[in-house]
Amino acid sequence: MDYFPLFFNLKDQPCLIVGGGEIAARKIRLLAQAGACLTVIAKTFNQDVLAMQTELGLQLRQKEFTVSDVINYRLIVSATDDKAVNQQVADAAKQQGIPVNVVDTPTLSSFIFPAIVDRSPIIVAVSSGGAAPVLSRLIRAKIEAAISPAYGKLAELAQTFREKVKTQFASVQQRRIFWENVFQSNIAEQVFAGRMEKAQAMLAEKLNGINEGQTSGEVYLIGAGPGAADLLTFRALRLLQQADVVVYDRLVSPDILDLARRDADKIHVGKQRNRHTLPQDSINELLAELAKTGKRVARLKGGDPFIFGRGGEEIDTLMAQGIPFQVVPGITAASGCASYAGIPLTHRDYAQSCVFVTGHLKDNQVNLNWTQLALPNQTVVIYMGLEGLEQICQALIRHGSPQNLPIALIQQGTTDNQKVVTGTLATLPEIVAGQSIKAPTIIIIGEVVTLHNRLEWFTGSAPDAHELLQ
């Protein structure tokens, strides 16, 4: 171990920064977050440092550094581009036994700055011992993705009840087991969902032995996005990985399912045209029954659960039966597929509004407000419109849309199987008929489609799902 990791309490402690440039400004900001009282010595100060003087209560001393300047400080940082000054600062600090860091010079430093994940009071520090700072920052980014900011709130909750727990449980082992159970229970989930008062009440009940042995399930209505696994939100990933059961539809990609717990039960309730694995009413009841047995149920829905996902019907059933639930928004197919196809849904020169509709066939007909959809200067996005594509194009033309209005059909957007087919209202049905198109698809109609060839950027290199966990 080249460096021994320690955490300093710098609140109200005098600390010295030598240097007044950009690097010094970053260190000033970092130490100020820890509550340090900062003095900055430099021959000149840049605008950032000057701006922080009042904001952070800095004491600025415009002068050359001298050896006596280090006296009475608890921690010193030298952030100059003058090697001689840096050496002087390091020697003077070490002579006084004061921890010193010379930025980007580990050989002159008695401590180094790690890459920090701040979930106060939870703090995670990552260091390469100065060998590879960029790698440390990349590792930090992976940790940040795995640790929600709400973990700090969870630690605050534990601190509030710490003395009560010590009073109730005599041994360290008993306290450890108690807290392990709390941190992996629905109490923690209430904190993550922002229900701090509910979490406090549940923890108090647990300490008092109330509801002992009872189980409380919950449903997580999760938007799985348009397909690519790395488009899941942090919250969606966390809830998916703690769920006991995953109920999913056919639009959820295998990569996303792979992110669930290995021992979680997986139930497919996907619906296809004219073929439903389970009717919607049965899905609603299934979610409620699973939760009643104490299970944490992840309901995975392609796109966003509240945009043509019937999520409102599902939570209506849960509310009627008193089942706790959370809704996690997802990137809807319209936004995700359009972005990956290089088609802005709105654009100052082409479209000032955007309309989402479903092209699902009912009695072999697509029944929509065609007069509204044929209006100019807008983008129309049609979900589930592949089977009715010819009817859609003909109806728009009949209601006033020009035959040469651009239109795009996007297959399996955001995934390695993404395919974009473009044409006009008059030509696209015939173009699509000559190709093998596989669901899910989405249709985008409007002048913004002309930007596809210029703005297309995605070439089918979506990250492997397991990269999210490494």
N, C-alpha and C positions, 0 to 999 in steps of 0.2 A: 504494500500500500504506500504509494508515493506521497499522498496527502491524507491527513486525518480529517474527516468532515466534522465541522462544528457549526453551531448556530449562535451568533452573537446577539445579545439584546442591546441595541444601540439607541433605544428611546431616550431622548434628552441627553445623550452622550456627545461630547465635543469631538468632532472628526474634521480632518484637514484634507482638502483637495488642492493639489498643486497643478496648475494649468487652467486655462480659460477658454479652450477651444471646444470643438464638437464632441470629442471623446470625453473630455472632462464634464460636459453638460450631461451626457448619458449617465455617468457615475454619480453626479449630483442628484439627478432625478431618482436613481435607484436607492441611494442611501437616504434620501429624504422620505421615501416610502416607508423606510424602517424607523422613521422618527428621529434621525440623528440631527444634532445641531451642527451646522456646517459652516466652516470658514474656507474661503477660496483665495488662494494666493496666485497671482499671475501678473505679468507685465502688461497684458492686454486681455480684455474679455470680449467674446463674441456676443452677438445680439441675444442668442438663446440664454446665455448665462446672465446677462443683464436683465432679461425679462423675468428670470426666476428669482431675482434678488428680493423683490417685494412678495411675490407669491409664496416662496419657501422660507423667507426670513434669513437669507444668506448674509454672511458677513464677508464682503469683498474687500480684499487688501491688494491694491495695485502696486506691486513692488517686485523686486527680484527676491528669489528664495535665499534664505540664509539658514545655517545649521540650527540656530537657536529657535527657529520658527516651529520646530516639531514638539517643543516642550508642552506638556499638559494635555496632549491629545490622546484619545483612546485607540484611534485607527487612522491610518494615513494612506492616501492614494496619490500617486504621481502619474499625471496624464499629460505630459508634455512631449514634444517631438525633439527635445534637446537631450541627447544621451548623457551629457555631463551633468545636467541638472537632475535627471532621473537617478543617476548614480549617487549624487550628493544626498538626495532625499532618502534613498534606500539606506545608505550608510548611517545617516543621522538618526533615522527611525530605529534601526537595529541597535545602535549604541544606547538608545533610551529604552530598549525592550518593548517598542511599540509595533504591533502588527502593521506591515506595509505591503502595498501592492503597487508594482510598476506595470502599467497596462501593457500587455503583450510582451512582457519580459519576465518569464517565470524565474530566471536565474537570479534576478534582483529582488524577488518577492518572497515574503514569508507566508503569504496566503494568496489565493487566486479566487476570482469571481466565478462561481458556477453558472450554468444555465438554470434559471429558476422557474418553477411552476408555482405560482402564487394562488393558493386556495385558502388563504388565511382563515383560521389559524393553522391549517395544513400547508406545509411548505415542502416542496420536493426540489432537491438540488442535484444537478447532473454535471459531472466534471470529467474531462479527459486528462487532467493534470497539465493542461496547457499544450498537449500534443496535437489535439484536433478540435478546436473550439467550434468549428462549423458542425462537426459530427455531434458534439454535445447538444447543439441547438436543434438538430434534426431529431435526436432522441427525445429532447424535451417536447417537441411538437407531437410526437407519438403519445407521450404520457398525457399531454394536455387533452388529446382527443379521447383518452380513456377515463380521465378524471373530471367529472362535471364540477363547475364552480360551486354547486350545491353541497359538495363534500365539506366545505368550510362551515356551512350552516349546520351540517350534521355534527361536526366537531363541537360547535358552540352549544348544541343541544346536550351533548354528552357532558360538557363542562358544567352546564347548569345543574345536572342531576348527579354529578360525580360524588359529592359529599353524602347525598342520600343513599347512593349505592354502597359506599364504603361503610355506612352505618348499618345497612341491612345485611351485607354479606361480609363475614369476618375474614375469610381467606382470600388471598390474591387469586387463587385458581377459580373460586366461585365467581369473583368479579369478572375475571377474564371470560368465562363461559357466558355470563349474563350479557356482557357487551357484545360478544361475538353474535349471539342470538339477535340482539337489538339491531346491529348494523346490517344483518342479512334478512331483516323482517320487513313487514309492511310499515313499521314505524319509520324506517329509513326512507321508504318509498314516499311517504307523506311529505317528508322534508324535500325530497327531490322534486316533488310536484308543487312545492311552494305552500304547502298546508302546514305551517309550523305550529299553529295552535292545536291542530288535530294531532300532530306528532307528539306534542307535549302531553296532551291528555292521554294518549295511548300509552306513553311511557310511564306516566303516573299510575295508570291502571295496572300495567304490568308489574310495577313495584309493589302495588297493593294486593296483587294476586287476583285481580278482577279479570274475568274472561279467561282464566287459566284453562288451557286445553282446547279452547275454541279456535277454529280456523276462520280466516277471513280472506276470501279470494278477491281478485280484481281483474278487470279486463283492460287491456291496452289496445286502443284502436289506432293502429300505426299506418301512416302513409308510407308505402315502400318505394315511392318514386317511380319514374318511368322505366327503370330496368337496371341501370348501373349501380353496383353495390356501394360504391364510394359516394353516392349522392344521398345516402341515408343521413339523417341528422344524428348528432351525438346522443340525444335522448332516445331516439328510435333504436339505436344500436344497444344502448344500455338496457332498455326494457326487454328487447328481443333476447338478449343473452341471459336474462334472469327468469324468463317465462318458463313455466312447467309444460305448457301446451301451446302450440302454434297452429292457428286456424288460418289457412291461406287460400287465395284464389289463383286462378291460372295465369294471371298477369305478373305474379311474383316470380322473379328469376331464380334459378337454382343457386346462383352466387349469393343471393340474399338469404335464402334458406340455410345455406352452409354456415351462416353467422350465428344461427341459433345454437343453444346448448345441445350437445350431442345426445344427452339423455332425455331431451324434451320430446313429448309426443307431437306428431305432426299430422294434422287432419286437413285433407284437401276438400274444399267446398267450391271449387271453381265452376264458373258458369260459361257455357259456350252457346252460340246461336242455336236455339231449338233444343238444347240439351243441358239441363241443370243437374249437377251432382246432388245439390240440396236446394229446395226452394228457399227464398229469402226469409220467410217466416220461420222456417226450421233452423236456419243459421242463427237468427236472433235468439231463439230459445236455447240452442246449443251453447252459445256463449254464456247465457245466464246459468244454465245447469252446471257447466264446468266450474264457473266461479263459486257457485253454492257449495261445491265440494272442497273449497279452500284453495283451489288452483289459481295460479297467476297465468292469465290467458292473453297471449299476443294475437290479436286479430290483424293479420297483414293484408293490406289492400293495395293494389297497384295504384300509382299516382298519389292523389290526395283523397282521404276518405270522405271529404265533404264536397267533392266535385265529381258528380256522376258515380260516386262510390257507394251510395245508399247508407253511408255512415250514420246519418241522422235517424234512420229507421232502427238501426242496431242499438244506438244509445237510448232511444226512446223506450225500447223494451227493457234495457238495463235500469233506467231510472224508475220505470213503473214497478220493478221488482226490488228496488233498493240495493242494486249491485254497484259497488264502487267502480269507477272507470276513469281512464285518462284518454285524451285524444292528442295524438302527435301528428301535426301536419306533415305532409310530404310534398315533394316537388311534383306538381301536376304534369301530366303528359304533354299538355299544350306548351308549357314553359320549357320543360326539359328537352323535348324533341325539337322544338323550334330553335332553341339555343344551339343544340348539337348539329342542326342542319344549316346554321348560319342564316336563319330567317328571323329578323326582329319582328315581334308581334305588333309593335307600334313603331312608327318612324315619322319624324317631323314632315318629310316630303311625301309620304305615301298613305299613312293610316293614323288617324287621331283617336280611334277607338278599337276595341276588340270584343268579339262576341263568341262565347262558348256554347255549343249546342251538341246534342246527341243525334247521330244519324241512324239509330237503331230501327230496324224495320218492324213495323207492326201491321199485320195483315198484308205483308208484302208491299207496304207503302211507307214512305218517309214523310211524316206530317209535321211541317215546320212553318214558321211565319216567313214565308219566302219574300214577301214585300219588304220586310225589315232587313232580311239577310242580303237582299240585292242592292241595298243602298251603297253609294260610293264612299271612298275615303275611310274604309274600315277593313279590319281583318276578321275573317270568319274561321273559327277552328271547329272542326266537326269530329267528335269522338265516335268510334264504332261505325264508321261510314263506308267501310270497304264494300260490303254487299250492295249498298244502295248508291254507289258512286255515280252510275249512269243517271239514275233518277235525280240525284242532287244537282248534277251539272245541267240537265235539261230543264229542271224547275227554275234554277237561277236565271238561265237564258230567257225563259218564258216571262219572267218577272222583271226583265230589264237589264240584267247584267250583260256586259259585252261578251261575245263569244271568245274573244282573245284575252279575257281576264286570266291572269296567271293563277295556277293552282299546283300544289305539291301534295304528294302522298308519302308519308314517312313510315317505313316499316321498322319495328323494334328499335325505336330511337334510343340513343345513348349507349347501346350495347355494340358488341363486335359484329352483330348481324344487322346493324343499321343500313338501310337502303333508302335513298331519296329519289323519287320519280317526279319529274316536273313536266308541265304542259300547260294547256289552256282548258277552259271549260269545254271547248269543242273537241279537243284532241286527247285529253288524259284518259277517258274511259277506254279508248281503243289501245292506247299505249300500255295501260295496266293489264288489259286483257291478254296481251302478248307476253306477259312476264309472270313468273312464279312469285306471288306476293303472299307473305305469311303474316297472320295476326300476331301481336296487336299492331294496329296501324292508326294513324291520325292524319286528318286532311287539313291543310291550311290554304285558304283562298284569299287572294288580294294582291295588290301591287307589290307588297313587301317580298313576295316570292321571287321577284326579279333580282333581289339581292343575294340569293342563294349561291350563285356561281362565284360572286365576288367575295362573300364572307364565309364560305364553307371552310371549316378548319378541322373537323373531327374525321379521323381516318380509321377508326375502329381499334383504338388501343386502350380500352377501358382497363383500369388496374384490376388485378386479381383480388377477389374478395378477401383472401387470407392476408393480404398486405395490410389490411385495416387492423389486424390483431397482432402484428409482429412489431 
